[in-house]
Amino acid sequence: MRLTVVGCSGSYPGPDSPASCYLLEQDDQQGRTWRILLDLGSGALGALHHYVDPLTIDAVALSHLHPDHCLDLCGFYVLRKYHPTGAQPRLPVYGPGGTGERMARAYDLPDGPGMAHEFDFRTYDTTFGIGPFTIEAVPVLHPVEAYGLRVTAGGSTLAYTGDTAPCEALDRLADGADLLLCEASFRHGDENPPEIHLTGRDGGELAARAGVGRLVLTHIPPWFDKDAMLAEATAVWDGPAELARAGAVYDL
């Protein structure tokens, strides 16, 4: 399984990265390459063109419905509806309840049909498959309905926290994962609002408890020092750890 970081800036697009978007690729037994996106946040669709043709994406899985994780689905709607090769087949979009309605409001469309001709909106309820990928959506702690995503393919597992505060579900999400893609939006030691985000230290402690193969910190807001956030994590985690950056590729 190959992970490409399309966007990793926290809360809004930063000077060197769009907001959250991660491309996963895996070949099936027939040699066909399947591609899914975890989140499609502000600014990510344009950057995606650097890596693949957006029309080759097979599905989108949204961790939650804050704009920095879902808003570029509006641009994707336009691309799929008005592309010069013709309207594209409906694309599966997995997300929390009300995703279709939320995206219709974002583009000022009526609820019926909204974007339903372009996207097949599906609500998380159990583990599901997309080609060679198996995805488990794990409810996590955030001010809105939110999920961490555990993706397995080709014998490897990626755990993506999405946005979350510390919670017991994260241990199940990350358990034994080859790569933990962990948000770090707050600094350890600050008076942080409760039940919203993780710190770099939280990420390091989670990696240690879960016994992951590699920790990659992401979703760091542009106002924070990224290296200091990584130092928080490595103070409590002595395994491989690094900062996500746009364009980074990981072969799991």
C-alpha positions as CSV (number, residue, x, y, z in Angstrom):
1,M,0.0,0.0,0.0
2,R,1.3,3.4,-1.0
3,L,0.4,6.6,0.9
4,T,1.0,10.0,-0.7
5,V,0.4,13.1,1.5
6,V,-1.6,15.5,-0.7
7,G,-2.3,18.0,2.1
8,C,-1.4,18.0,5.8
9,S,-1.9,21.6,7.1
10,G,-4.0,21.8,10.2
11,S,-7.3,23.7,10.4
12,Y,-6.7,25.6,7.1
13,P,-4.3,25.5,4.1
14,G,-0.9,26.6,5.1
15,P,2.0,28.3,3.2
16,D,3.5,24.9,2.1
17,S,0.5,22.6,2.1
18,P,-3.2,22.3,1.5
19,A,-5.5,21.1,4.3
20,S,-6.0,17.4,5.0
21,C,-5.9,14.9,2.1
22,Y,-4.2,11.5,1.8
23,L,-4.0,9.3,-1.3
24,L,-3.8,5.6,-0.8
25,E,-3.0,3.3,-3.7
26,Q,-2.9,-0.5,-4.0
27,D,-2.9,-3.0,-6.9
28,D,-5.3,-5.9,-6.9
29,Q,-4.5,-9.4,-8.0
30,Q,-5.3,-8.5,-11.6
31,G,-2.8,-5.7,-11.5
32,R,-5.4,-2.9,-11.5
33,T,-4.4,0.1,-9.3
34,W,-7.1,1.2,-6.9
35,R,-7.0,4.7,-5.4
36,I,-8.9,6.2,-2.5
37,L,-8.7,9.5,-0.7
38,L,-8.8,9.9,3.1
39,D,-10.3,13.4,3.4
40,L,-10.4,16.1,0.7
41,G,-9.9,19.4,2.6
42,S,-9.5,23.0,1.5
43,G,-7.0,23.4,-1.4
44,A,-6.4,19.7,-1.8
45,L,-8.1,19.0,-5.1
46,G,-5.8,21.2,-7.1
47,A,-2.7,19.6,-5.5
48,L,-4.0,16.2,-6.2
49,H,-3.4,16.8,-9.9
50,H,0.3,16.7,-9.2
51,Y,0.1,13.0,-8.2
52,V,-2.8,11.4,-10.2
53,D,-5.7,12.2,-12.5
54,P,-8.6,12.9,-10.1
55,L,-10.8,10.9,-12.4
56,T,-8.9,7.8,-11.4
57,I,-10.0,8.0,-7.8
58,D,-12.3,5.1,-6.8
59,A,-13.7,6.4,-3.5
60,V,-13.4,9.1,-0.9
61,A,-13.6,8.5,2.9
62,L,-14.2,11.6,5.0
63,S,-13.2,11.6,8.7
64,H,-15.6,14.3,9.5
65,L,-17.4,17.4,8.0
66,H,-15.2,20.3,9.0
67,P,-14.1,22.3,6.0
68,D,-10.4,21.5,6.3
69,H,-11.3,17.8,5.7
70,C,-14.2,17.9,3.2
71,L,-14.7,21.2,1.5
72,D,-12.9,20.4,-1.8
73,L,-15.6,17.8,-2.5
74,C,-17.3,20.9,-3.9
75,G,-14.7,21.3,-6.6
76,F,-14.7,17.6,-7.2
77,Y,-18.4,17.8,-7.8
78,V,-17.8,20.4,-10.5
79,L,-15.0,18.4,-12.1
80,R,-17.1,15.2,-12.3
81,K,-20.3,17.0,-13.5
82,Y,-18.8,19.2,-16.2
83,H,-15.6,17.4,-17.3
84,P,-15.3,17.7,-21.1
85,T,-15.2,13.9,-21.5
86,G,-18.8,13.9,-20.1
87,A,-20.4,13.4,-16.7
88,Q,-18.6,10.8,-14.7
89,P,-20.1,7.7,-12.9
90,R,-21.2,8.2,-9.4
91,L,-18.3,8.0,-7.0
92,P,-18.7,6.4,-3.5
93,V,-18.2,9.0,-0.8
94,Y,-18.2,7.6,2.8
95,G,-18.7,9.8,5.7
96,P,-20.7,10.7,8.8
97,G,-24.5,10.9,8.7
98,G,-25.7,13.9,6.6
99,T,-22.7,14.2,4.4
100,G,-24.7,14.6,1.3
101,E,-26.8,17.4,2.8
102,R,-23.8,19.1,4.2
103,M,-22.1,19.2,0.8
104,A,-25.2,20.4,-0.9
105,R,-25.4,23.4,1.5
106,A,-21.7,24.1,1.0
107,Y,-22.3,24.6,-2.7
108,D,-25.8,26.2,-2.2
109,L,-27.6,23.3,-4.0
110,P,-31.1,22.1,-3.2
111,D,-31.1,18.9,-1.1
112,G,-32.7,17.1,-3.9
113,P,-30.7,16.0,-5.8
114,G,-27.8,18.0,-4.3
115,M,-24.6,16.2,-5.4
116,A,-26.3,12.8,-5.5
117,H,-26.0,12.4,-9.3
118,E,-22.2,12.8,-8.9
119,F,-21.6,11.0,-5.6
120,D,-23.0,7.9,-4.0
121,F,-23.0,9.1,-0.3
122,R,-22.7,6.2,2.2
123,T,-22.8,6.5,6.0
124,Y,-20.3,4.7,8.1
125,D,-21.8,1.7,10.0
126,T,-19.3,-1.2,9.8
127,T,-16.1,-2.3,8.2
128,F,-16.3,-2.2,4.4
129,G,-14.2,-2.9,1.4
130,I,-13.2,-0.9,-1.7
131,G,-11.2,-3.0,-4.1
132,P,-8.2,-4.4,-2.2
133,F,-8.8,-2.0,0.7
134,T,-10.5,-2.9,3.9
135,I,-11.6,0.1,6.0
136,E,-12.8,0.3,9.5
137,A,-14.3,3.6,10.7
138,V,-13.7,4.1,14.4
139,P,-15.8,6.8,16.2
140,V,-13.5,9.3,18.0
141,L,-13.9,12.3,20.2
142,H,-14.4,15.7,18.5
143,P,-17.1,18.4,18.6
144,V,-18.8,16.9,15.6
145,E,-19.4,13.3,14.5
146,A,-15.9,12.1,13.6
147,Y,-14.0,8.9,12.8
148,G,-10.5,7.6,12.7
149,L,-9.9,5.3,9.7
150,R,-8.0,2.0,9.9
151,V,-7.1,0.9,6.4
152,T,-5.6,-2.5,5.5
153,A,-4.4,-3.6,2.1
154,G,-1.6,-5.8,0.8
155,G,-0.8,-7.1,4.3
156,S,-0.2,-3.6,5.7
157,T,-2.2,-1.3,8.0
158,L,-2.5,2.4,8.1
159,A,-4.2,4.1,11.1
160,Y,-5.4,7.7,10.5
161,T,-6.7,9.5,13.6
162,G,-8.6,12.2,11.7
163,D,-9.3,15.0,14.2
164,T,-9.8,13.8,17.8
165,A,-9.1,14.4,21.5
166,P,-7.5,11.6,23.5
167,C,-10.0,8.7,23.8
168,E,-9.9,4.9,24.4
169,A,-10.9,4.3,20.7
170,L,-7.5,5.5,19.5
171,D,-5.8,2.5,21.0
172,R,-7.9,0.1,19.0
173,L,-7.5,2.2,15.9
174,A,-3.7,2.3,16.1
175,D,-3.0,-1.2,17.5
176,G,-0.1,-2.7,15.7
177,A,-0.4,-0.4,12.7
178,D,2.5,-0.2,10.3
179,L,2.0,3.6,10.1
180,L,0.1,5.9,12.4
181,L,-0.9,9.1,10.7
182,C,-1.7,11.2,13.8
183,E,-3.0,14.7,14.1
184,A,-1.1,17.1,16.5
185,S,-3.0,20.4,16.6
186,F,-2.4,21.4,20.3
187,R,0.9,21.9,22.2
188,H,1.5,20.0,25.4
189,G,1.5,22.3,28.4
190,D,-0.9,24.9,26.9
191,E,-4.4,25.5,28.3
192,N,-6.1,23.6,25.5
193,P,-9.9,23.4,25.1
194,P,-11.1,19.9,26.1
195,E,-12.3,17.2,23.7
196,I,-11.0,18.7,20.4
197,H,-7.5,17.7,19.4
198,L,-4.3,15.8,20.3
199,T,-0.9,17.2,21.2
200,G,2.4,16.0,19.8
201,R,3.0,14.3,23.1
202,D,-0.4,12.5,22.9
203,G,0.7,11.2,19.5
204,G,4.0,9.8,20.8
205,E,2.3,8.2,23.8
206,L,-0.3,6.6,21.5
207,A,2.4,5.3,19.2
208,A,4.2,3.7,22.2
209,R,1.0,2.1,23.6
210,A,-0.1,0.8,20.2
211,G,3.3,-0.6,19.1
212,V,3.1,1.0,15.7
213,G,5.9,0.7,13.1
214,R,6.1,4.4,12.3
215,L,4.6,7.7,13.6
216,V,3.8,10.5,11.2
217,L,2.5,13.7,12.8
218,T,0.1,15.7,10.7
219,H,-2.6,18.5,10.9
220,I,-0.2,20.9,12.6
221,P,-1.6,24.4,12.3
222,P,0.6,26.9,10.5
223,W,0.9,29.0,13.7
224,F,2.9,26.3,15.5
225,D,6.6,25.2,15.2
226,K,6.4,21.8,13.6
227,D,9.8,20.7,14.8
228,A,8.8,21.5,18.4
229,M,5.7,19.4,17.9
230,L,7.8,16.5,16.7
231,A,10.1,16.9,19.7
232,E,7.1,16.5,22.0
233,A,6.4,13.1,20.4
234,T,9.9,11.8,20.4
235,A,10.3,12.7,24.1
236,V,7.9,9.8,24.8
237,W,8.4,7.6,21.7
238,D,11.7,6.2,20.6
239,G,10.5,4.6,17.3
240,P,10.6,6.1,13.8
241,A,8.8,9.5,13.8
242,E,8.6,12.3,11.4
243,L,6.5,15.2,10.2
244,A,4.0,14.9,7.4
245,R,4.8,17.1,4.4
246,A,3.0,17.6,1.1
247,G,4.3,15.2,-1.5
248,A,5.8,12.7,0.9
249,V,5.3,9.1,-0.1
250,Y,5.3,6.0,2.1
251,D,5.4,2.4,0.9
252,L,3.9,0.3,3.6
